[in-house]
Amino acid sequence: MKVFVTGGNGFVGLNIVSALVQAGHEVFCLVRKNSNTGYLEQFDVTKVIGSLEDNHFLNEITSQVDAVIHTAGVTGCKRSELEKLIAVNADCTRRLSDAALANGVTRFVYTSTTSTVGCSNGQRRADESVPLTGFRARNPYGISKQMAENILLEAADKGLDTIILNPAEVVGPFDYNLQWGRIVLAVAFNQLPFVPPGGGSFCHAGEVGRAHVNALTMGRAGEKYILAGEDVSFKQYIETIESLLGKVSDRPGGNYWLKYFKAWASENFPYLINTKPAVEAYRMRVFGGHYYFDSSKAVNELDYREASLEDMLSACIQWYQSTGMVPAKAA
């Protein structure tokens, strides 16, 4: 199958490209001028220079492929970033889905997030049917991704064969932009800013990539699929990294919620507190709770495989060690 991939040079995107190549698909990766494509070079793919804002380009590329996997996007937690988030995550999704529909693309797979799924703090694992409410519903990133999902559900009603995937906290190789791998480096170099009191659902980046490939031929059009896995506390996440690295990091003292308040104040009243926090206030609030998700639908319909925390962290650490970002463990 000829597959057009956006965001293929990013963390999740590289895992998708890897899985596509292993499965024997012909891959066309969108890259922007001056993009970092260093990690993409190892894969036998065709790099296509273009823009998601160029309707002519989108019509041309979608007329040449069988399927689209749309992973490109931007993140952000601040209200001031909402306009940009909508422009990239929602408006560009509409342009791409319109082109795919017009050119008879057979399947459109979209990489969303569990930030669009409702979840009660620590009460139960949430599935795809739980509506988003509370403070998480006001997250600008989640708003923009939910808009994109709605655009694709509308496109599905018009005949575009869409599948929406909602990964939870992704861990694994190719995390050069430092998502959850940031904590791996913080432990490796003894620079933990704090230990959050909450917990979350973690998924293996390699299995997330594989689920995207399976979604090309499996699953039901117009459906959402959560990709989660092991539910662990953030303290356990840190301790597992320490065990795999063979070292113990310092535990910063102080009240976590006081640190959250300082981060919130620095974002909302910079003239009073002008110190940039290590982590955005919104993320700190989320890290203070327990948000767990149920991926049984993806397991049953997409042959998605939930991995252990140790397996995904081992893959992440090994990749960092292969790049020299983390020193190899002494024998």
N, C-alpha and C positions, 0 to 999 in steps of 0.2 A: 504494500500500500504506500502511496506517496503522501507524506504527512508534512504539513507546514506547521512549524513550532515557533511561537513567540516566547521570548524570555529564555531561550535555550542556553544562554551563556550565564544564567544565574544559578543559585544554589539548587533549588528544586528542578529547574529546567535542565541542568546538566545530568541529574539523575534520570529524568525523563528521556533525554537524548540517549543516554547509555542503554536504557531498557529498550528503546525503539531500535537501536542498532543491533543489539543482541537478538531481538525478535525478527530481524531481517527486513525491516521497513526502510524505504528510501526517504531520507530526512532532509527537509529544507528549513534552515534556521534563519529567522529574521535577526539581523544585527544592524545596529545604528553605526554611523560613522564615528570612529574613535572609541568604539566599545571595546571592553576587555574580553577578547576572545581566546586568551592564552590557554585556558583549560578546555576549550571547545576543540582545539586543534588536534587532540588525540583521537577524535572520532571522525569516521568517514561520512561526513555530511556536506551538503551544499550550503554555503553561507550566502544569504540574499540580503543585500543592503537596501534598506527602505525605511518607511515610517508608517506607524499606525494612524497617522493623521492624513496620509496621502490616499485618497479614495481610488485614484487611478492605479496606484501600485497594488492596493488590496484586491481590486477587481482582477488585475493581471495575474497575481500569484494564486488566488483562489480558483482561477480557471484552469490551473495547471496541476492541482493536487486532488486527492480523494478525500482527505480529512484535515482538520485543523485541531491543534492543541494549543490553547491560548493561556499562557502562563505569565506573560509580561504584566507588570504593574508596579505601583509605588506604594510605600507604606508611610504612615504618619499618624500621630495621636492628637495633634493640636488643631483647634478650630480654625486657626489661620491657614491651615494646610488643606482645608476641605475643598476649596475651589480646584486646586491642582489635582487632588485625589479623584474628584469626580471627572475632571477632564481626561485623565489617563485611564482610570479603572473602569469608568462607566461609558463615557463618550466614545473612547476608542473601541470598547467592546461592541458598541452598537455599530460602528463603522465596519468592523471586521465581520460581525454576524450578518449584516446586510449584504456584504459582498459574498459571503459563503452561501447564503440563501439564494442570491441571484445567479450564482454559478454552479448550483447543484452539488455542493459539497455533501458527501454522504454522512459524515458525523463531525460534530463540533464538541470537543471536550474542553471544559473550562476549569481552571484551577482557582478555586475560591478559598475559603477559610472557615474555621469554626467560629470566627468572630461574627458570623451572620446567624449563628444558631444559639437559641436561648439555653440557659443552663442555670439551675439553682445551685447556689454555693454549697457544695458538699453534700447535697441531699440525695441525688441520684444521677446516674449516667444519662445524659441527654441524647435523644436521637434526632433525626432530621425533622420531625414533626413539631419540636418544641419552639414556639415563637420567641423572638428576641425581645427582651424587656429589660428594664432597670438601667443602670448607668452604662452597661455594655452597649445598649442600643443607641447611646449618644456618641459612641466612638466614631470619629470622622472616617477612619479607614473602614470600619465595619459598614458604615452608611454607604460608602462608595461601592464596596463589594456587593452589598445587598442590592443596590441599584443595578449593578451589572447582572446579577442573578435574575432579577425581574425582567431585564431586557432579553435575556436568553430564554426565559420561560415564555415570553411573548413571541419570540422567534420560533420556539417549538410549536406554538399554536398555529404558526403560519407554514409549518412544514419542515423547519430545520431540525435535524436529528441531534439534539443537544443532550449532553451529560454534564452535570455539575459535581465536582469533587471538592470536599471540604476537609483538607488536612488539619490536624490538630498541631501539636508542637513537634516540628520536624527536626530530627537529629540524624546526622550521617555524613558521608563524604561530600566534598565540593563546597563546604560551608565557608568559602573564602570571604563572604560579606559579614561573617560573624553573627549568625542568629543565635541559636542555643549553643553553638560552638564557642561563643564568647566566654561562657562559664568554664569550658575546658581550658581555655588559655588563662583565665583568671586563677584557676586552681594550679595550673602548671607553673605560673610565675608568682603565686602567692599574692594575688591582688583582688581577692573577693571584696566587693563593696558592701555586701550585707548577705544574710541568709534569709530569704523570704519565708514566711510562716505557712504559705499555702501549698497547693499542689496542682498537677495537671495531667493530661493524657499525652503521652509521647508516642511518636511513630517513626519508623525507620525510613530514611530518605530513599533508600533503594526500593523498598516496598511501595512507597508513594509513587515512584517512577513506574514500577511494574503495574500498579493499578491504573495509571493513565493509559498504558499500552492496552491493557485488558478492556478498558472502557471503549476502545475503538470498535470492538466487536461484541462486547457483552453489555449487560445492563439494559435499562429501559429508558427510552427517549423522554426528556422532560423531567427526569428524576435527579435528586441530590443524593450523594453518598458521602458519609463521614468516613474519614481515614484516621483512626485513632490507634490505641494500643494499650500499653501498660499505664495504669494510673498510679502515680507516685508523688510523694511530697517533694518539694524542691530541696529539702534537706537530704533526702535519700538520693536525689539526682546528683548532688554535690559529693556525697559520700561514695557513690559508685564511681565517679570520676577519680576520686582520691585512691580508691582501691585499684583501679586499672592503671593509674600512673605510679602507684607505689609511693605516694607522699600525702601528707596531711597539711592543709592550708590553715592559716590563721582565721579565726572567726571574729569579724569586727563586732565590737560591743555597741551598746546603745539601743534605744527603743526603735523598732522598725517603723511604727506608725508616726513617730516624730520625724523620722527621716522622710517618710512619705509627705508629711505636711510641709517640710522644708522644700521638697521638690515641687510640690504644688504651688507654694508661695513664690518660688523663684520663677515659675512660668507665668503666674498671674500678677505678681507684683515685683517685677525685676528691679524697680528703683529702690526696693527695700532689701531684697536679697539677690545679689547679682552673680552668685556662684552657680554655674551650670551643674545640674545633678547628674550623677552617673547613669541613671535610668529615668525615663520620662515618668511623670506622676501617674498617668493613666496606667502604664504597665505595672508600676509598683502597687497600685490598688488591685489590679487583677492578680498579681503574684501573692497578694495577701489573702486570697480566697482559694477554695478548692473547686475547680471546674473540670468535670470529667465527662467524656463523650463516648457514645456507643457506636462502634463500627460494624455491628453484626450484619447490617444490610449489605455493606460492601463485601464482607466476608462471604456471605451467601450468594451474592449475585455477580461479583467481580473477581471472585477467587482472591480477594485481598488477604494478606497474611499479616497478622499482628506479631510484632517482634518483641523480644525482651529488651529491657532498658540496657542491659549489659551488652547485648549484640549490637544495638545501634550506636552506643557510645564507643564500643571497640572499633567499629568501622570509622567513626568520626575521628578518633584519636589516631588510628593507623594512617588515615589520610593526612592529618596534620603532620604526623611524623615523616611521611613520605615527601612532604613539601618543605620540611625543615622549620615549620612554624612552631612545632613542639619538639623538644629534644627526645631522642629515642630513649626508652627505658633501659637503664643499665642492666647488664646480664647478671 
